[in-house]
Amino acid sequence: MSIPIVEADHFRLGLFSSNCSGGLAVTTIPERWSASWADNLALARLADEVGIDFMLPIARWIGYGGTTNFHEGVLEPIPWATAILAHTERLNAFATVHTAFNHPVVTAKQLATIDQMAPGRVGVNVVAGWNQPEYEAMGVDLPQDHDSRYALAQEWIDVLGALWSREGRYDLPGRFWDLKGVEAEPKPAAGRLPILNAGSSTQGRAYAARNADFVFTIVGGPEDGAEVVSQVRAEASGQGRSSGVLTPTHVVCRPTRAEAEEFLHYYAVENADGDAVDNLMRLQGLHAQSFTPEMLAGFRSRFAAGHGTCPLIGTPDDVADEIERFAKAGFGGITMSFVDYVGELDYFAQEVMPRLVDKGLRPASGHGAP
């Protein structure tokens, strides 16, 4: 059985963080995203209708403080993905899973069960961990060196691969999990699931190139992103594999550039949740290597606007042209976030997606996956 999201030959479009209160916008405006199930269901149905390829959630257990306690309310990704897929026909959904918090045997069965319901449409976003306060909340130690985190993550994903491919009952000895007499049924219909990994550190990109179908990585823009794509492809090729590269963006698209910039200033400057932005940036600087120190120093406005992701700001032509630049840099797709996912995706679908079809980046049918 094929896995359409992996085998697609067009530029992929996904939606990121709609399961989290605020989405990616660290703002106090009253119309900020609620992340309620009703809103997520409306978004999933719209995304399915207009041809968005996938939805990608964040796994989060405590908020970032500030006026809004940004990401205080979060729908847990595995039941979220299950419900999203039950209410859609074409859309793919990734379940974001932290290797330190989710036992691989349980996770393998959960994901294979979802795949029974929606064959080929569920994937797994593997997170090796970075957020120290969440580890403390869970009573789990966060290894301070990336090598140890990724050694655990490698064993975790190796266990999944064994459970999805081996028959019968067997032992799986390991450093982190010593499994005796383990077995796993059902298995995914295609024998595996598409794997996404957010690798931006040196170790993270190497791990993703070794294991993932898609490397999800932070870049400054298409220019420096082209070099990142080349590095990831070279690392994957060295492993005898091929990995696509995705990067996250935040979108403000309006009929005029002035309107787009005015709204961006309204929510991300005038009404930024400053304390939450500071807490988020402090945690990223201390415990993650997704952003370089230089990126962190210059990205404060980007963190308020979209969690440090690349901005797509302007008219439909502006946004379509910027997406084309990412495609020309070699990216296999992007994720998008909006302040109002439903209302703004509707406008994006009407105005930007036809332009992407004209540029040869999207199928003329409007639907990404068959």
SERO-4910 file (N, C-alpha, C, O; in steps of 0.05 Angstrom, whole numbers):
BEGIN
 pado doro    nc1    nc2    nc3   cac1   cac2   cac3    cc1    cc2    cc3    oc1    oc2    oc3
  Met    A     17    -24      0      0      0      0     18     25      0     38     26     14
  Ser    A     10     45    -15     25     70    -17     19     88      7     -1     85     21
  Ile    A     37    107     11     33    128     31     32    155     16     54    166     10
  Pro    A      9    166     10      7    189     -8     23    213      1     35    226    -16
  Ile    A     24    219     27     38    243     36     68    241     30     81    262     25
  Val    A     79    217     30    107    213     24    112    214     -6    132    225    -15
  Glu    A     94    202    -21     99    198    -50     89    222    -67     93    221    -91
  Ala    A     76    241    -55     66    264    -70     88    279    -85    110    281    -75
  Asp    A     82    288   -109    102    302   -125     98    332   -127    109    345   -144
  His    A     81    342   -109     75    371   -109     87    383    -83     96    369    -65
  Phe    A     86    409    -81     95    424    -58     74    421    -36     51    429    -40
  Arg    A     81    410    -13     61    403      7     55    428     25     72    444     31
  Leu    A     30    430     32     20    451     50      8    438     75    -10    421     72
  Gly    A     17    446     98      6    435    123     -2    458    142      5    481    138
  Leu    A    -17    450    162    -26    469    183    -13    460    209    -14    437    216
  Phe    A     -2    479    224     15    473    247      3    487    272     -4    510    272
  Ser    A      1    471    294     -5    481    321    -34    490    325    -39    506    343
  Ser    A    -53    481    309    -80    489    314    -92    476    339   -113    484    348
  Asn    A    -79    456    349    -89    443    374    -80    458    399    -87    449    421
  Cys    A    -66    480    396    -55    495    419    -69    523    420    -72    536    400
  Ser    A    -76    531    444    -88    557    448    -68    579    438    -45    579    446
  Gly    A    -78    596    421    -61    617    409    -48    608    383    -38    625    368
  Gly    A    -49    582    377    -35    572    353     -5    577    356      8    566    374
  Leu    A      6    593    339     34    602    342     37    632    348     59    642    350
  Ala    A     14    646    350     14    675    355     14    680    385     -6    675    399
  Val    A     36    692    395     38    698    423     27    726    428     41    745    431
  Thr    A      0    727    429    -14    753    429    -37    753    449    -47    732    457
  Thr    A    -44    777    457    -66    780    476    -92    788    463   -112    792    478
  Ile    A    -93    791    437   -118    800    425   -141    781    430   -137    757    432
  Pro    A   -165    792    434   -188    775    442   -195    754    421   -207    734    427
  Glu    A   -188    759    396   -195    740    374   -174    719    370   -175    705    350
  Arg    A   -154    717    388   -134    696    385   -147    669    384   -169    665    395
  Trp    A   -133    650    373   -143    623    368   -149    609    395   -132    609    413
  Ser    A   -172    596    397   -180    583    422   -170    555    424   -165    545    446
  Ala    A   -166    541    401   -158    513    400   -179    494    411   -173    472    420
  Ser    A   -204    503    412   -226    485    420   -229    463    400   -220    465    377
  Trp    A   -242    441    408   -247    420    389   -265    429    367   -261    422    344
  Ala    A   -285    446    373   -303    455    353   -288    471    331   -293    467    307
  Asp    A   -269    488    340   -253    503    321   -235    484    304   -232    488    280
  Asn    A   -223    464    317   -205    446    303   -221    429    283   -211    423    261
  Leu    A   -245    421    290   -262    405    272   -269    422    248   -268    412    225
  Ala    A   -277    447    252   -284    465    229   -259    468    211   -262    468    187
  Leu    A   -236    472    223   -212    475    208   -205    450    192   -198    452    168
  Ala    A   -207    427    204   -200    402    191   -219    397    167   -209    389    145
  Arg    A   -244    403    170   -263    399    148   -257    418    125   -258    411    102
  Leu    A   -250    443    132   -243    462    111   -217    454     97   -215    455     73
  Ala    A   -197    446    113   -171    438    102   -175    414     83   -163    413     62
  Asp    A   -192    395     91   -198    372     74   -211    380     48   -205    370     26
  Glu    A   -229    400     50   -244    409     26   -226    424      6   -229    420    -18
  Val    A   -208    441     16   -192    458     -2   -166    445    -10   -152    456    -27
  Gly    A   -159    421      1   -136    407     -9   -110    411      6    -89    404     -4
  Ile    A   -112    420     31    -88    421     48    -79    392     52    -96    374     55
  Asp    A    -53    387     53    -42    360     55    -44    348     82    -51    325     85
  Phe    A    -37    363    103    -35    351    129    -39    372    151    -36    396    147
  Met    A    -45    362    175    -45    378    199    -25    367    219    -22    342    222
  Leu    A    -10    384    232     12    377    250      7    390    277      7    415    278
  Pro    A      4    375    299     -1    386    325     25    389    341     46    378    334
  Ile    A     24    405    362     46    406    382     37    391    406     14    392    414
  Ala    A     56    376    419     50    363    444     60    381    466     84    386    468
  Arg    A     42    390    484     50    409    504     34    403    529     10    396    528
  Trp    A     46    406    553     32    400    578     30    423    598     13    423    616
  Ile    A     47    443    595     45    467    611     49    491    593     63    490    573
  Gly    A     37    514    601     38    538    585     64    553    590     81    546    606
  Tyr    A     66    576    576     90    592    577     87    617    594    104    635    594
  Gly    A     65    618    610     62    642    627     52    666    612     40    663    590
  Gly    A     58    689    623     48    714    610     19    719    616      6    704    631
  Thr    A      8    739    603    -20    746    607    -39    724    599    -59    719    611
  Thr    A    -32    710    577    -49    689    566    -41    661    574    -55    642    568
  Asn    A    -18    658    588     -6    632    593     -6    616    566    -18    595    564
  Phe    A      7    628    547      8    618    519     12    587    519     30    577    533
  His    A     -4    574    503     -5    544    502    -14    531    528     -5    509    535
  Glu    A    -31    545    542    -43    533    566    -62    511    559    -61    489    571
  Gly    A    -79    516    539    -99    496    530    -89    481    506    -85    494    485
  Val    A    -84    455    508    -74    439    485    -89    413    483    -91    398    503
  Leu    A    -99    407    460   -111    381    455    -89    360    450    -72    364    432
  Glu    A    -90    338    465    -68    318    463    -68    306    435    -89    298    425
  Pro    A    -44    304    423    -43    297    394    -54    270    386    -65    269    364
  Ile    A    -52    249    402    -61    223    392    -92    222    390   -101    215    368
  Pro    A   -107    229    410   -136    230    406   -145    251    387   -164    248    372
  Trp    A   -130    274    386   -136    295    367   -133    284    338   -151    289    322
  Ala    A   -111    271    332   -107    260    305   -129    239    298   -139    238    276
  Thr    A   -136    223    318   -157    203    313   -183    216    305   -195    207    285
  Ala    A   -191    236    319   -216    250    313   -215    265    287   -234    265    272
  Ile    A   -192    278    282   -189    293    256   -192    273    233   -207    280    214
  Leu    A   -180    250    234   -181    231    212   -209    219    209   -217    212    187
  Ala    A   -223    216    231   -250    205    230   -269    223    217   -290    214    207
  His    A   -263    249    216   -281    269    204   -272    280    177   -284    299    167
  Thr    A   -252    268    165   -242    277    140   -238    253    121   -238    230    129
  Glu    A   -233    259     96   -231    238     75   -203    237     63   -193    215     56
  Arg    A   -189    260     59   -164    260     45   -141    270     63   -118    262     59
  Leu    A   -147    286     82   -127    299     99   -110    279    114   -120    259    124
  Asn    A    -84    285    117    -66    270    134    -64    284    161    -66    309    162
  Ala    A    -59    269    182    -54    281    208    -31    267    221    -29    242    222
  Phe    A    -12    282    231     10    271    247      4    273    276     -8    292    286
  Ala    A     12    252    291     10    252    320     38    259    331     57    244    326
  Thr    A     40    280    346     66    288    357     70    273    383     54    274    401
  Val    A     93    260    385     99    242    408    126    247    419    146    248    404
  His    A    128    252    445    154    256    458    165    228    467    152    213    481
  Thr    A    189    222    458    201    196    464    205    191    494    204    168    502
  Ala    A    209    212    509    214    209    538    188    204    554    189    194    576
  Phe    A    165    212    542    140    211    557    122    188    548    103    181    562
  Asn    A    126    177    524    108    158    512    123    132    507    142    131    493
  His    A    113    110    520    126     84    517    124     75    488    102     76    477
  Pro    A    145     65    476    144     58    447    125     35    441    113     35    420
  Val    A    121     16    460    103     -6    454     74      4    454     58     -4    437
  Val    A     67     21    473     40     33    473     36     50    449     15     48    436
  Thr    A     55     67    443     52     85    420     49     70    394     33     77    377
  Ala    A     65     49    390     63     33    365     35     22    361     25     22    339
  Lys    A     23     12    383     -4      1    380    -25     23    376    -43     20    361
  Gln    A    -21     46    390    -40     68    386    -40     77    357    -62     80    345
  Leu    A    -17     81    346    -15     91    318    -25     71    298    -38     78    278
  Ala    A    -18     46    302    -27     25    284    -58     22    285    -71     16    265
  Thr    A    -69     27    309    -98     27    312   -111     49    296   -131     45    282
  Ile    A   -100     73    297   -110     96    281   -108     89    252   -127     95    237
  Asp    A    -86     77    243    -83     70    215   -103     50    205   -110     49    182
  Gln    A   -114     33    223   -136     15    216   -160     31    207   -175     23    189
  Met    A   -165     54    219   -188     70    213   -184     88    188   -202     92    173
  Ala    A   -159     98    185   -153    116    163   -127    107    150   -106    120    154
  Pro    A   -127     85    135   -101     74    125    -85     94    108    -96    107     90
  Gly    A    -60     97    115    -42    114    101    -44    143    107    -30    159     94
  Arg    A    -62    151    125    -66    180    130    -55    189    157    -56    213    162
  Val    A    -46    171    174    -35    180    200     -5    177    199      6    158    188
  Gly    A      9    197    211     38    196    213     46    202    241     29    209    258
  Val    A     72    200    247     82    206    274    104    227    272    122    225    255
  Asn    A    102    248    288    122    268    291    137    262    317    127    266    339
  Val    A    162    254    314    178    245    337    193    268    348    208    282    334
  Val    A    190    273    375    204    295    389    223    283    409    215    268    427
  Ala    A    248    290    407    269    280    426    269    295    452    280    285    472
  Gly    A    257    319    453    254    334    478    272    358    480    295    358    471
  Trp    A    261    379    494    277    403    498    267    420    521    283    436    532
  Asn    A    242    417    529    229    437    547    233    428    576    217    411    586
  Gln    A    253    438    589    260    430    616    237    431    636    233    411    650
  Pro    A    221    452    637    199    453    657    179    430    653    167    420    672
  Glu    A    174    421    628    156    399    623    168    373    634    153    356    644
  Tyr    A    193    369    631    206    346    642    203    346    673    198    325    685
  Glu    A    207    369    685    204    371    714    175    365    722    170    352    742
  Ala    A    155    375    706    127    369    712    121    340    710    104    329    724
  Met    A    135    326    692    131    297    688    148    280    707    144    256    709
  Gly    A    166    293    722    183    278    740    204    261    725    212    240    734
  Val    A    212    272    701    231    258    684    256    276    680    253    300    678
  Asp    A    279    264    680    304    279    676    308    285    646    304    267    629
  Leu    A    314    309    640    321    317    612    352    316    609    366    332    621
  Pro    A    362    297    594    391    296    589    401    323    578    389    333    559
  Gln    A    421    334    590    430    360    582    446    360    556    450    381    544
  Asp    A    456    337    548    470    336    522    452    324    501    438    304    506
  His    A    453    335    477    437    326    455    443    297    447    424    282    439
  Asp    A    468    288    450    475    261    443    458    240    458    449    221    447
  Ser    A    455    245    485    440    226    501    410    227    494    397    206    493
  Arg    A    399    251    488    371    253    481    366    237    455    346    223    453
  Tyr    A    384    239    436    380    226    410    387    197    411    377    181    395
  Ala    A    404    188    430    408    159    433    382    146    443    375    125    433
  Leu    A    368    159    462    342    149    471    322    149    448    307    130    444
  Ala    A    321    171    433    302    174    411    308    153    390    289    143    377
  Gln    A    333    146    385    339    126    365    329     99    373    318     84    357
  Glu    A    334     92    399    324     66    408    294     65    407    282     45    400
  Trp    A    281     87    414    252     89    414    241     83    386    222     67    383
  Ile    A    252     96    366    242     92    338    250     65    327    235     54    311
  Asp    A    272     54    336    279     26    328    259      6    339    253    -13    326
  Val    A    250     11    364    229     -7    375    204     -6    358    192    -26    353
  Leu    A    195     19    351    172     21    334    175      5    308    157     -9    300
  Gly    A    198      8    295    203     -5    270    202    -36    273    191    -49    256
  Ala    A    213    -46    295    211    -75    300    183    -84    304    174   -104    293
  Leu    A    168    -69    320    140    -77    326    123    -76    302    104    -92    300
  Trp    A    128    -58    283    112    -56    259    120    -76    237    106    -78    217
  Ser    A    143    -89    241    153   -107    219    156   -136    228    155   -154    211
  Arg    A    159   -142    253    165   -169    262    139   -183    271    122   -171    284
  Glu    A    138   -209    265    115   -225    273    122   -241    299    145   -245    306
  Gly    A    101   -249    312    105   -267    335    113   -252    360    108   -228    363
  Arg    A    125   -267    379    133   -256    405    164   -258    407    175   -279    399
  Tyr    A    176   -238    417    206   -237    417    216   -218    438    200   -202    450
  Asp    A    241   -219    443    254   -200    462    267   -178    446    278   -182    424
  Leu    A    267   -154    458    281   -131    446    298   -118    468    289    -99    481
  Pro    A    322   -128    472    339   -117    493    350    -89    484    355    -85    460
  Gly    A    353    -71    503    363    -45    496    373    -30    521    371    -40    543
  Arg    A    385     -7    516    396     10    538    374     23    553    375     26    578
  Phe    A    353     32    539    331     48    553    306     31    557    292     36    577
  Trp    A    301     11    540    279     -7    543    289    -35    539    300    -42    518
  Asp    A    285    -52    559    293    -80    557    267    -96    556    256   -103    577
  Leu    A    258   -102    532    231   -114    528    234   -144    525    249   -154    509
  Lys    A    218   -158    541    218   -187    540    190   -198    533    170   -191    545
  Gly    A    190   -215    513    165   -227    504    145   -208    493    121   -210    499
  Val    A    155   -188    478    137   -168    467    125   -177    441    138   -193    426
  Glu    A    102   -168    434     89   -173    408     71   -150    401     64   -134    419
  Ala    A     64   -147    376     49   -123    368     31   -130    344     40   -135    322
  Glu    A      5   -129    349    -16   -129    328    -38   -110    336    -44   -109    360
  Pro    A    -50    -95    318    -45    -96    289    -20    -81    281     -6    -68    297
  Lys    A    -14    -82    255      8    -67    244     -3    -47    223    -25    -51    213
  Pro    A     12    -26    217      2     -7    197     -3    -21    170     12    -40    163
  Ala    A    -22    -11    155    -29    -24    130     -6    -24    110     -3    -43     95
  Ala    A     10     -3    110     33     -2     92     58    -14    105     80    -12     92
  Gly    A     56    -25    128     79    -36    142     95    -16    158    113    -23    173
  Arg    A     89     10    155    101     31    170     84     56    168     64     56    153
  Leu    A     91     77    182     77    102    180     97    124    172    121    121    177
  Pro    A     87    145    158    105    167    152    116    180    178    101    184    197
  Ile    A    141    186    178    155    197    202    165    225    196    178    230    176
  Leu    A    158    243    214    168    270    213    184    275    239    177    266    260
  Asn    A    206    290    236    222    297    259    232    325    257    243    333    236
  Ala    A    228    340    279    237    368    279    266    370    287    272    374    310
  Gly    A    284    367    268    312    367    273    325    393    264    326    398    239
  Ser    A    334    410    282    347    435    275    376    436    285    393    450    274
  Ser    A    381    422    308    409    420    317    424    401    299    412    388    282
  Thr    A    451    401    303    467    382    287    458    353    291    455    338    272
  Gln    A    455    346    317    446    319    323    418    313    313    412    292    304
  Gly    A    401    334    316    373    331    307    370    326    278    355    309    269
  Arg    A    385    341    262    383    338    233    395    311    224    385    298    206
  Ala    A    416    302    238    427    275    232    407    253    239    404    234    224
  Tyr    A    394    256    262    374    236    269    351    236    249    342    214    241
  Ala    A    342    260    242    320    261    222    328    249    195    312    235    183
  Ala    A    352    256    186    361    245    161    362    215    161    359    201    141
  Arg    A    368    203    185    371    174    187    344    160    189    342    137    182
  Asn    A    324    174    199    299    160    206    274    171    193    254    157    190
  Ala    A    274    197    186    248    210    179    244    212    149    263    214    134
  Asp    A    219    212    142    211    218    114    212    248    110    218    258     87
  Phe    A    207    264    131    207    293    129    223    304    153    218    298    176
  Val    A    243    321    146    258    336    167    244    363    169    242    378    150
  Phe    A    235    369    193    220    394    199    239    412    213    245    408    237
  Thr    A    249    433    200    271    448    211    266    478    208    255    488    189
  Ile    A    276    493    228    274    522    229    296    534    212    319    526    214
  Val    A    289    553    195    308    568    179    301    598    181    279    605    190
  Gly    A    320    614    173    315    643    172    297    651    149    282    670    150
  Gly    A    300    636    127    285    642    102    294    624     80    311    606     85
  Pro    A    285    628     55    292    611     33    322    611     28    333    591     19
  Glu    A    336    634     32    364    636     25    381    617     42    394    599     31
  Asp    A    380    620     68    396    601     85    384    573     85    397    553     89
  Gly    A    358    572     79    344    546     78    355    528     56    355    504     59
  Ala    A    363    540     33    373    524     11    398    508     20    401    485     12
  Glu    A    415    520     36    439    506     46    431    483     65    442    462     65
  Val    A    411    489     82    401    468    101    390    445     85    395    422     92
  Val    A    374    450     64    363    428     48    385    411     36    384    387     36
  Ser    A    406    424     26    428    410     14    442    392     35    449    369     29
  Gln    A    445    403     59    458    387     81    441    363     88    452    341     91
  Val    A    415    367     91    398    345     99    397    324     78    399    300     84
  Arg    A    395    332     53    395    312     31    421    297     30    421    272     25
  Ala    A    443    310     35    469    296     34    471    276     57    480    254     54
  Glu    A    461    284     81    462    266    104    444    242     99    451    219    105
  Ala    A    420    247     88    402    225     82    413    206     61    411    182     63
  Ser    A    425    218     41    437    201     19    460    184     30    463    161     22
  Gly    A    474    195     50    496    179     62    485    155     78    500    136     83
  Gln    A    459    157     86    447    135     99    431    117     80    418     98     88
  Gly    A    434    122     54    419    107     34    390    113     34    373     97     26
  Arg    A    383    138     42    355    145     44    350    172     30    368    185     20
  Ser    A    324    179     28    316    204     17    297    218     37    277    205     44
  Ser    A    302    242     45    285    256     64    277    283     52    293    298     42
  Gly    A    251    289     53    241    315     46    245    335     69    247    326     92
  Val    A    246    360     62    251    381     83    227    400     83    219    410     63
  Leu    A    216    404    107    194    422    111    203    444    131    220    439    147
  Thr    A    191    467    129    196    489    149    170    503    156    152    505    140
  Pro    A    168    512    181    144    525    190    143    555    183    164    568    182
  Thr    A    119    565    177    115    593    171     90    603    186     74    588    195
  His    A     88    630    188     63    642    197     54    661    175     70    676    163
  Val    A     28    662    170     17    675    147     -2    698    155    -20    694    172
  Val    A      2    721    144    -18    743    145    -22    752    116     -5    766    105
  Cys    A    -44    744    104    -50    750     76    -75    767     75    -96    760     85
  Arg    A    -72    790     62    -95    809     59    -95    820     30    -75    817     16
  Pro    A   -117    833     22   -118    844     -5    -95    864    -11    -86    865    -34
  Thr    A    -86    879      9    -64    897      5    -42    891     25    -47    880     47
  Arg    A    -17    898     18      5    894     36      2    911     61      9    903     83
  Ala    A     -9    935     58    -12    953     81    -31    940    101    -27    942    125
  Glu    A    -53    928     92    -71    915    110    -58    892    125    -63    888    149
  Ala    A    -42    876    110    -28    854    123     -9    864    144     -8    853    166
  Glu    A      7    884    138     27    894    157     13    907    181     23    906    203
  Glu    A    -10    920    176    -25    933    198    -35    911    217    -33    915    242
  Phe    A    -45    889    207    -55    868    225    -32    855    240    -34    848    263
  Leu    A    -10    850    226     14    839    238     23    857    262     29    846    283
  His    A     24    883    258     32    901    279     12    901    302     20    903    325
  Tyr    A    -13    899    295    -34    899    316    -31    875    335    -32    879    359
  Tyr    A    -28    851    324    -28    828    342      0    821    352      2    811    375
  Ala    A     21    827    337     48    818    345     65    840    357     87    834    367
  Val    A     57    865    355     73    886    367     57    901    388     64    902    412
  Glu    A     34    913    380     18    927    399      7    909    421      4    918    444
  Asn    A      0    885    414    -13    867    433      2    841    437    -10    820    443
  Ala    A     28    841    434     44    817    440     42    811    470     42    829    486
  Asp    A     42    785    476     43    777    504     73    775    511     86    755    508
  Gly    A     84    798    520    113    801    523    125    782    542    147    771    536
  Asp    A    112    777    565    124    758    584    125    730    573    145    716    577
  Ala    A    104    722    559    104    695    547    125    693    525    139    672    522
  Val    A    129    714    509    150    714    489    177    711    502    194    695    493
  Asp    A    182    726    523    208    724    537    212    696    548    234    685    546
  Asn    A    192    684    560    195    657    571    200    637    549    217    619    553
  Leu    A    186    640    527    190    621    505    218    623    494    231    603    489
  Met    A    228    648    490    254    652    479    276    643    499    296    632    491
  Arg    A    271    647    524    290    638    544    293    608    544    315    597    545
  Leu    A    270    594    543    271    565    542    284    555    517    300    535    518
  Gln    A    279    567    494    291    559    469    321    563    471    336    546    461
  Gly    A    330    585    483    358    590    484    373    572    503    396    564    498
  Leu    A    359    564    525    372    547    545    372    518    538    392    504    543
  His    A    350    508    527    346    479    526    343    468    498    340    444    495
  Ala    A    343    485    478    339    475    450    362    486    433    374    506    439
  Gln    A    366    473    410    385    483    391    371    488    364    384    488    343
  Ser    A    344    491    365    330    496    340    337    523    329    337    527    305
  Phe    A    343    543    346    350    570    338    379    576    346    387    569    369
  Thr    A    394    588    328    421    596    336    419    620    354    398    633    355
  Pro    A    440    627    370    439    651    387    433    676    370    419    694    380
  Glu    A    444    678    346    439    701    329    410    703    321    398    725    320
  Met    A    398    680    314    369    680    307    352    688    331    334    704    328
  Leu    A    359    678    355    343    686    378    345    716    384    325    728    391
  Ala    A    369    727    380    373    755    386    356    773    368    346    794    376
  Gly    A    353    765    343    339    782    323    310    775    318    297    788    302
  Phe    A    300    755    331    274    744    324    252    750    343    231    737    342
  Arg    A    255    769    361    234    773    381    207    778    368    187    767    377
  Ser    A    206    795    348    181    800    335    170    775    321    146    772    320
  Arg    A    188    758    311    179    734    298    167    715    319    148    700    313
  Phe    A    178    715    343    167    698    364    139    706    372    121    689    376
  Ala    A    134    732    373    107    742    379     88    735    356     65    728    361
  Ala    A     98    738    332     81    735    308     75    706    302     53    698    294
  Gly    A     96    688    307     92    661    299    113    642    310    122    624    296
  His    A    120    645    336    137    626    349    165    624    336    177    602    337
  Gly    A    174    645    323    200    645    310    201    634    282    222    631    270
  Thr    A    177    628    270    176    616    244    179    637    222    178    661    228
  Cys    A    182    628    197    185    647    175    159    662    169    138    650    168
  Pro    A    161    688    164    136    703    158    129    702    129    146    704    111
  Leu    A    103    698    123     92    701     97     71    723     99     48    718    106
  Ile    A     79    748     93     63    772     98     58    787     73     77    793     58
  Gly    A     33    794     67     28    811     45      3    803     29    -16    791     40
  Thr    A      3    810      4    -20    804    -14    -19    775    -22      1    761    -17
  Pro    A    -40    765    -35    -38    737    -45    -15    733    -64     -2    712    -64
  Asp    A     -8    753    -81     15    750    -98     41    749    -82     59    733    -88
  Asp    A     43    766    -61     67    766    -44     71    739    -31     93    727    -32
  Val    A     49    728    -20     51    702     -6     57    680    -25     74    663    -19
  Ala    A     44    679    -48     50    658    -68     79    660    -78     91    639    -81
  Asp    A     89    684    -82    116    687    -91    136    677    -70    156    665    -77
  Glu    A    131    683    -45    149    674    -23    148    643    -21    169    631    -16
  Ile    A    125    632    -23    123    602    -23    139    591    -46    152    570    -43
  Glu    A    137    603    -69    153    593    -92    183    594    -87    197    577    -96
  Arg    A    192    615    -72    220    617    -65    228    593    -47    250    582    -51
  Phe    A    211    584    -29    217    561    -13    219    536    -31    236    519    -27
  Ala    A    201    534    -50    201    511    -68    227    511    -84    239    490    -88
  Lys    A    235    534    -94    259    535   -110    284    529    -93    305    521   -104
  Ala    A    283    535    -67    305    528    -49    307    499    -43    326    490    -30
  Gly    A    287    483    -52    288    454    -50    270    443    -28    270    419    -24
  Phe    A    255    459    -14    238    449      6    215    433     -6    205    439    -28
  Gly    A    207    412      8    185    395     -1    158    406      7    137    396     -1
  Gly    A    158    426     24    133    438     34    137    456     57    160    459     67
  Ile    A    115    468     67    116    485     90     92    478    108     72    466     98
  Thr    A     94    485    133     70    487    149     62    516    152     79    534    150
  Met    A     37    521    158     27    548    161     12    551    187     -1    532    196
  Ser    A     14    574    199     -4    581    222    -17    608    215     -6    624    201
  Phe    A    -40    612    227    -55    637    224    -65    646    251    -67    629    270
  Val    A    -71    671    254    -84    680    279   -112    667    280   -120    656    300
  Asp    A   -128    670    259   -154    657    256   -151    636    235   -155    642    211
  Tyr    A   -146    611    242   -140    590    223   -163    587    203   -159    585    179
  Val    A   -188    586    213   -210    580    195   -215    603    175   -216    599    151
  Gly    A   -219    627    186   -225    650    168   -202    656    149   -207    662    126
  Glu    A   -178    654    159   -155    662    142   -148    639    122   -138    645    100
  Leu    A   -152    614    130   -147    593    111   -167    594     88   -160    589     65
  Asp    A   -191    602     93   -211    604     72   -202    625     51   -204    620     27
  Tyr    A   -192    648     61   -182    668     42   -157    658     27   -154    662      3
  Phe    A   -139    645     42   -115    633     29   -123    614      7   -111    614    -14
  Ala    A   -142    597     13   -151    577     -7   -162    590    -32   -158    581    -54
  Gln    A   -177    611    -28   -190    625    -51   -170    640    -67   -172    641    -92
  Glu    A   -150    653    -54   -133    672    -68   -105    662    -74    -94    667    -95
  Val    A    -93    647    -55    -65    640    -58    -63    613    -72    -45    609    -89
  Met    A    -79    594    -65    -76    567    -76    -79    566   -107    -64    552   -120
  Pro    A    -98    581   -119    -98    582   -148    -72    593   -160    -64    584   -181
  Arg    A    -60    612   -147    -34    622   -156    -12    601   -154      5    600   -172
  Leu    A    -13    584   -134      6    562   -132      2    541   -153     21    529   -163
  Val    A    -23    537   -161    -29    519   -184    -17    531   -209     -4    516   -225
  Asp    A    -20    557   -213     -9    570   -237     21    568   -238     33    567   -260
  Lys    A     34    568   -215     63    566   -213     73    537   -216     97    532   -216
  Gly    A     54    518   -218     61    490   -220     69    477   -194     81    455   -194
  Leu    A     62    489   -172     69    478   -146     48    460   -134     54    445   -116
  Arg    A     23    463   -143      1    448   -132    -15    435   -155    -15    445   -177
  Pro    A    -28    412   -150    -44    399   -171    -68    416   -178    -80    429   -161
  Ala    A    -75    415   -203    -98    431   -213   -124    423   -200   -142    440   -199
  Ser    A   -126    398   -190   -151    390   -177   -157    404   -151   -179    405   -141
  Gly    A   -135    416   -140   -138    430   -114   -134    411    -91   -131    420    -68
  His    A   -134    385    -95   -130    366    -74   -102    355    -75    -92    346    -96
  Gly    A    -88    357    -52    -60    349    -51    -57    319    -52    -40    309    -68
  Ala    A    -73    304    -37    -70    275    -36    -92    262    -51   -115    271    -50
  Pro    A    -86    240    -66   -107    226    -81   -128    213    -63   -147    200    -72
***
